[in-house]
Amino acid sequence: MKKINKLNENNKDCPMSKPLSKHRHISFTAHYTGYIWYQMGISHPEFATKKGKMLAAVAHPVETWAEKYVGGSMRTTLKQRHQIIDEILEKLIAQHPDLQVLEIASGLSPRGWAFRQKYPQIDYRELDLPDMAAIKTQALQQLQADSPQVLSADLFSEDFQNAFAVFDPSRPLVIVSEGLINYFNQAHIQQLLKNIVNCGAAFKTLHYLTDLYPEPTQNKLANIIWSSSKLLKVISRSAFSFHFTMPEHVKHFVKAAGFKSVQILQPTYYFQNGEQITATDATQTRTSQEDSQHLGDLVWVIYATQNAIT
């Protein structure tokens, strides 16, 4: 209780707005993502739903066409972003064995379950909106009876601040989101980033890992990709949008929210040089091609820190 009270006192200025109830449809696409991960062999059958199977069947013709003629699709980006986030997270755990993780809008991602199996010493919690949190908790407890309950909160409400209170501020904390921020406009993304920074200000070190779909300006079939995103909007009843054209713009945007260092990982560069990229790279000034150019990838991964890594 002392830890929780101290954290709440430090976070008393954490700004929150009214819950964005119009974004509650995000969980709808979590079914699709969860099923694709299952199809790719990186998830468990417990996280594959009938709704996800139906959505995957609807999107399959468009995705297959895009992979053949565009060289990639929303489906292929799911594996890219998931792998990069996993690998960076593993490097952080190697550096900080007492790491804590809060995966927000976790949906039907297998990451929390998989990391708790592989790294039982870390405190890994998940958070989502009430309906999805209930579905995920049930699935997790089918796999392991003592699995922690998925926390429930709207990211733009005071409940989000309460989620930080379950962690120890003397240990480093990583916030993870995947398949989330492109459902918000830039004003809401900035608000979310500020909420994370302010609510995590009491922690020894704060990290944030997330994916981002930039505007597909470098792809010769960009208009087709835009059309595919419109299909996703219709299916999910969402406001999915692409954001930013250059990595440098993203870095400035994230730093404006209060993060001290930001690294943009593009799959083209990452999978060629991944073994050279360490978690501490984000604290260093980078002038590489990766930071200065849009390399044509459909998805990027953002790795940001609020405090210098020690």
Phi, psi and omega in degrees: 000323178300318180298316182294316181296320179296317181294317179296324179294319180290333184258017186296339180263009180296112186284137178226150176247182178293148179304137180271075186299336180292346180266008183291348178286351183304324181299337179301314181285345176298329178296317179297311181299315180301322181287321178297317177300322178295316178299326182280354178082017180249012179223181182251148180305334180297337182262007179256119184252164177297322178296320178296320179297320179294316180295320179297322179293321180294318184277345188305312181300317181293317181295317181296318178299315182297320180295329181281318188254337179261333182095005179179166181211176175301326181295316181290332179292333181299320179287320181299308184294321181296317181294316181296313180299317178302314185291320177293320179297320178296322178293324177293321178295322178298324180280327185229085182300340179264022184301147173241144183228133170238111177264113183269149184050047189290340177053227180254028176295138178276359190300311182302312179299313183295317181289326177294328177290317185279327183232074185296345182281343182271156177260103184245114179241154180239156182217141175201178176292158190309312183297312180291324178300320179293317179298315183292319179300318179297317180296316180297319183284344170290327180278323181208117189301328183265018177299139180294147178293140176289128179292153182234125179192152168272131186295345182249020179239172179295337179300330180297319178301321181296333181296330180289339184288348180277354183253162180268115183292348178278354178246152180295148181233135175246128171261130180239135169222146181216129181070032185244302199289341177286355174272357178249155171281174187294329178296318179288326176298315179299321179294319178298314179301317179294321177299317180296314181298312184289319180287338179259011185296334183281350186277150181307312176214139179239129177238153174223127177241127178206161174262162178211133175263107179283168175296130185280055186288337185268358182265133184295340178245042183302323181297326178293320179296319177299320179295321178296323179293328177294323176297319178297321178299317182293314183296317186264357183054042187243180177244044181301129182219149173276148181225137171074150180243342182227141178304322182298325178295322179294318180300314179296321181296315182290321178295329179297338179276349177123355177286140184274330180220143184219134176235136177254119181257116177258131184308320181305315179282316186300312185285350173268334186229017187305323182292344180267351183265123178243165181298333181283349180301331184291345179269359184252153177284126183245134179236022185286171177301327181299323181278334189261345185227150169277112187274004176097359179291150180279341180220146173240163173240132178259130174237113184235150175228147178269325182240155178296138179284133179245000000 
